[in-house]
Amino acid sequence: MDRLLGITWLEASAVALATVGMYVALILLVRLLGQRMLSSMSSYDLAAVIAFGGIIARAALGDSPRLGGGIVALVTLVGLQAVSGLLRRTRFGSSLIANRPVLLMAGPKIIEKHMSRCHVSHAELDSRLRLAGISHPSQVGAVVFEPSGALSVIRAGQPISLEIFDSVIGVDYLKSVQQ
């Protein structure tokens, strides 16, 4: 029974190292594939996230998981989350970990290269516009793809402070529409 629950220091180190490796790999994949990877999950996306969890668990805990190894992996993940939270508070850490928001529409104009970059389809954009009560492109002031993967819709006719959009990729499109 002790062999099923216990873990040696060497095994604990291996679990912690594997957990750190999988965490870093996941962050790199999200950075490369964009925040779209984890936004607005469909049933297919949910299945993929469950599979990701299984892969990470298998890599971190090995063939015969033990309670001790699970606790080491859990503590390591919570610690990594705390460290990444602290890093995101710095300019360098934020640029390393978090994606910047991206302007998808400046007024009624769709910015195709940004749509492609963020892997947002026209059907999804149209759906988000309808959810925001937009019935015609002329009613759009701006649409921003946020770091969380959500789409923010600003209605036309609303005053737009460019300071709020300063960190948004493509803010120059918005400046040209306002002039």
N, C-alpha and C positions, 0 to 999 in steps of 0.2 A: 504494500500500500504506500509506503514511504517513497518508493521509486516512482510511483505515479504522480505524487504530489510535489516532491522535492526537486531541486535543481542545483547543480554545482555552480561555482563562480564562473567557471569557463563557459558553461552552457548559458548562464545569465548574460555574460558578455556577448556571446554569439547572438542571442535573441535581441539584445539592445542594438548591436551593430546592424543586424538584418532589418530591424524596425526603422532605424535611422535611414538606411539605404533605400528602403521602399518609400518612406516619407519624402525623401529628397527626389526620388524618381517620379513620384506622383506630382510634386510641385513643379518639376521641370516639364512634365507632360502637359499640365494645365497651362503653364506659361507658353509652351510651344503651340498648343492647340487652341489656346484662348479660353476666356471665361465661359464661352458658349458650351464647353464640355460639361459644366455642372449646373447650367441654368435650366429653368422650366422643364423639369423631367417628365417625360412620357413614360408609359409602362415599359417600353424598351430600354429607356435610360435607367429606370429603376432597377431593371434586371442586370444591366451592365454594372451599376454601382454595387449591387450585391456580389456580383462576380469579382469586382475589384477588391472588395473586402475579403473574399475568400482567398484570392491570390496573395494579398498582403499577409493575411493570417498564416497561410501555408508557408510563405517565405520566412516570416518572422519566427514561427513556432516549430517548424520542421515537421517530420513525419509523425512523431508521437507527442502531441502537446501535453503539457503538465500545468497544473495550477500555478506553480512558481513562474514558469515561462510566460503564461498569460498575464500574470501580474507585472512582470518585468516589461513586457510589450506594452501593456496599458499605461504604466507609469512613464515609459519612454515617449509614447504618443502624446500624452498630456503635457509632458515637459517640452516636447517639440512645438506643440501648439502655443504654449506660454512664451517660448523664445521667439516664435514667428510673430506673435502679437506684439512683443516688445520691439522687434525689428521693424515692423510696419509703421511704428511711430516715428522712425527716422526717415529722412529723405532717401538715403541710399537703400535702406531695407525695404521701404515701400516700393521703390522702383525695381528692386530685385524680386519681390514676392508678388505684389499686386499688379494687376493689369490696369492701364489707364482707361478712362471712359473714351468712347469713340462716337463722333457725330455721324449719324446715319442719314439724317435729313436736315437741310437748312432751308426753312420755309417749305415750299412744295417740292423742292428739288431733292431727289434721292441721290446720295453719293454712292455710286455703284462699287467703287473700289473699296470703300469701307464696309459695305454690305458683304462683299466677298471675303474681306479680311476677318470679319466677325462671324462668318458662316451663318448669316441670317438670310432666310429666303424672303422673297417678296410676299409670299402667302403669310408667313409669320408676321412680317411688318404690317400687312393689311389687317391681320387679326388684332394686333396690338392697337392699331389706330382705331378700329371699330370699338374695342373695349374702352378706349379713352373718349368715345363719343364723337370721333372724327368721321364725317361722312364725305368729305371732299379734301383733296390735297391742299387746297387754298386755305384750309382751316389750321394747317400745321405751321407752327413757329419753329420748332426744332424737335428732333427725336435723337436721344442719346442712348447708346448701348453702354450700360453701367458695368463697373467691375464685377458686380454680383451676377451679371448675365441678364438683368431685367432691362426693359426698354422704358425710358422716361419720355413722355410725350408732353411737349409744351405747346399750348394753343397759340395760333396767330392772334395778334392784337394785344397780347400780354406784353408788358415791358420786359425786355430781356437784358439783364445785367451781364456784360461780358466777363466781369470778374468771377462770376459763378462758373463760367464755362472756360476759365483760363487753363485748367489742367486737361481739358477735353481735346483729344486728337481731332484736328479738322476745324478748330475754332475759327480759322480764317474764312471758311465758307460762310459761317454765320455772320462774320464782320461784313462780308461783301453783300449779303442779303439785306443787312440793316442800313446800308448806305444808299 
